[in-house]
């Protein structure tokens, strides 16, 4: 493969809230990796298969938990968040099992564990793991460089990224221009998989190094007070060099698109379970009847989500070529209900105390409502309802 396409280069970061409009392409800065000469390969050839991720058992989950505890104090800034991700990568704790390869539940357990510690970290950790899975499913070649990957697939309003010129096959080297909204961790990640439109209006996935002159990270797009360290901003591309991944419109049509959404639900579940621990500990200490009732209601919601997560992981591993869309929609609904229940019942049972005196609880409770908005809410429930209405196999029979 043409590694220079995704080589790291100095990144442009906006220092004012209104970056200049995209104009003629800027030349590479002195010392930057330059574009390949015209005679260099322009397409990925004979891709090598990616090495399998290490097996994830209870001891490896324990290693992840200990590492997160050791690094927790660094999660207060974007620089610290970047360092934590690098440390986890160095310890081979970002190489999760691929969905549908027999360890989907272990993958989701790891995501749940990260989310229980910090949701800004979970946002970027999950995206990096998703990027690896997408590469395996669509491109089937190893990531070209060590780094931190994001996945930016939102098309909001007029914020669109277009492929400059024609592209025919996966692995083509192209350039892209335009604005991409809602780019989580843009100031932290080194590479991204980005959806862009080709000249026929089809959606294509492209891999881009963010450390090149054609990339401008703005300060626009985020006014939230929560999840500041991983904040989502707009990124402007000006003839940035990229490589196409997969066929047109394949990103959203692949089974892994839905398998990944199960991983997001596992993050919701992990954060909700962590909030529930605070309520459980309070009930164990104080024996307050109303708090105990809130804990019982929350346990029922978490138990439902846990059972569906386990069932969906089993279905995905049994038939990885299937999207398992119905099971994933059920998992997402149950995990979202559990997260909402965690916010409701812990607050009503415990009052202001944990919000003012427990730093981790306060951060999770502030970040979780934003993280939950990756849900499509009633749109997903409608889709689930229509699928169930067409199901003639008695889905509720014991």
Order of alpha helices (4+ residues) and beta strands (2+ residues): beta-alpha-alpha-alpha-alpha-beta-beta-beta-beta-beta-beta-beta-alpha-alpha-alpha-alpha-alpha-alpha
